[in-house]
Amino acid sequence: MIALFTSLVLAAAGGLFPQDILSNLGKPQDYISRRVSSYDRSGGNSDSLSIDPGATAVLAEIPGPGAVHHIWMTIAAEPFYARKLVLRMYWDSETSPSVEAPVGDFFGVGHGLDRSFSSLPINCSSEGRARNCYWSMPFRKSARITVTNEGREPVAAFYYDVDYRVLKELSEYTPYYHAQYRQEMPCLPGRNYLLLEAEGRGHYVGDELVHSNPAYRSHSPDQDKVEVALRRGWNKLLVKVLQGAGG
């Protein structure tokens, strides 16, 4: 019996970056809203990209300081394309991406499938084909977003919008957004599956855990473990525990 675990771990360093709420709509804002998209540069109606196998398309290159606050995508490609297209995001000219995940998993749906999904930061509608992300992703110097086609066939049409805000400055304590994809197949019995291993100051804001097993059962509940390194003196821990299991 072979079991497959995949996970997407989300984290933001530092404090939480504030999101707009309806009460702020009538107040003056201290940013400029802008968009990068796949619009037809010739002025026509071919508003999408085509990406060959093995090729990388640059979706956005944005000078800072600023913050990406919305990403939308809809894609026409080969079956299970959402696991074969890899999304990467680089903040402040870094060489290793802070975000590296298949498109589908980044937007909350695993196994390369198109499925509807709804949450506060992520929403997939039209049976999962229209993907929206509302995580706040600030940067000081620059932002670079790419997608790589690791499939066997060209992507016929890749439509996208990246909405961002031009900011005057960012606090030195402003968080950076990170998302990392992991996969293990097969999962060995008796060994813990690692979701996140990180150092530094930050917030672990959640993960997506996808499990595939050819048996009529799932992984066992009540087995989540979090190890925390404490410093000498007083330490502050904020813990929220939810208990629930389905039959």
C-alpha positions, -999 to 999 in steps of 0.1 A, spaced: 0 0 0 14 34 -10 3 66 7 11 101 -6 13 132 16 17 167 1 16 199 21 19 236 16 32 256 46 24 293 48 43 317 71 49 354 75 78 368 94 72 395 120 38 410 127 7 406 106 3 430 78 -32 448 80 -58 440 54 -85 464 42 -120 461 56 -151 478 44 -149 505 71 -117 518 54 -133 524 20 -144 559 30 -110 569 44 -80 584 25 -54 559 16 -16 563 17 -9 540 -13 -13 539 -51 -30 508 -66 -16 493 -97 -19 461 -117 3 438 -138 -16 414 -161 -15 392 -192 -33 418 -213 -25 419 -251 3 444 -255 -7 449 -291 -41 463 -281 -59 431 -293 -79 406 -274 -52 378 -270 -50 385 -232 -30 354 -222 4 338 -223 16 306 -239 43 287 -220 63 260 -237 74 228 -217 104 237 -195 100 274 -201 96 300 -173 73 330 -178 79 362 -157 45 373 -145 56 405 -127 86 425 -118 77 453 -95 99 480 -78 95 486 -41 84 495 -16 51 479 -21 28 450 -14 10 425 -36 -25 421 -23 -44 401 -50 -34 375 -76 -59 360 -101 -53 332 -126 -72 310 -150 -54 285 -172 -60 262 -202 -35 234 -202 -29 196 -202 -47 174 -175 -34 179 -140 -16 211 -151 -21 226 -116 5 203 -102 29 207 -132 30 246 -132 53 259 -105 48 293 -90 78 312 -75 80 346 -58 112 365 -50 114 395 -26 141 421 -27 163 404 -53 168 372 -34 182 343 -53 161 316 -35 123 321 -38 103 328 -7 73 311 -24 78 279 -44 47 257 -50 26 242 -77 -1 266 -88 -29 244 -76 -15 237 -42 -7 274 -37 -44 282 -43 -55 255 -18 -63 225 -40 -40 195 -44 -34 167 -68 -35 190 -98 -73 192 -98 -97 220 -105 -121 222 -75 -140 250 -59 -125 262 -26 -134 291 -3 -115 307 26 -106 342 37 -72 345 19 -79 320 -10 -110 316 -32 -114 292 -62 -146 296 -82 -160 283 -115 -153 247 -104 -119 257 -94 -107 272 -127 -108 309 -114 -81 312 -87 -79 342 -64 -53 349 -36 -57 377 -11 -26 372 11 -7 404 17 29 401 4 50 432 12 85 439 -1 110 467 3 131 467 -28 115 445 -55 91 417 -62 95 391 -90 68 364 -98 74 336 -122 57 304 -133 75 274 -149 59 248 -170 72 214 -159 46 195 -180 50 178 -213 27 200 -234 26 238 -240 2 259 -218 -24 270 -243 -36 300 -224 -24 315 -190 -44 345 -179 -35 364 -148 -37 396 -128 -13 408 -101 -27 437 -81 -3 456 -58 1 488 -38 29 513 -42 38 523 -7 59 553 6 78 531 31 77 499 51 84 495 88 116 475 97 92 450 114 71 444 83 66 407 76 75 388 45 53 361 31 66 326 26 50 294 12 68 261 7 56 229 -10 66 194 3 58 159 -9 66 124 4 58 92 -15 55 67 0 50 78 35 69 54 58 49 41 88 60 51 123 77 83 111 64 119 115 57 139 83 75 172 85 54 202 76 77 231 85 113 235 98 122 272 102 142 296 123 137 332 132 108 354 142 75 349 125 39 337 124 29 302 112 -4 310 95 -15 275 84 -10 248 59 -27 226 33 -23 189 38 -34 166 10 -35 128 16 -40 101 -10 -43 65 2 -57 34 -17 -74 22 15 -108 33 30 -92 51 58 -72 82 64 -43 93 86 -49 93 124 -62 124 141 -47 139 173 -11 135 161 -1 171 154 32 180 170 49 214 172 84 218 187 93 253 199 128 265 210 125 288 240 149 315 252 161 322 287 137 343 307 101 349 298 86 336 266 52 344 252 33 317 234 -1 321 217 -17 287 212 -51 279 196 -62 242 195 -91 229 175 -103 194 179 -124 177 153 -125 145 133 -149 132 107 -162 96 103 
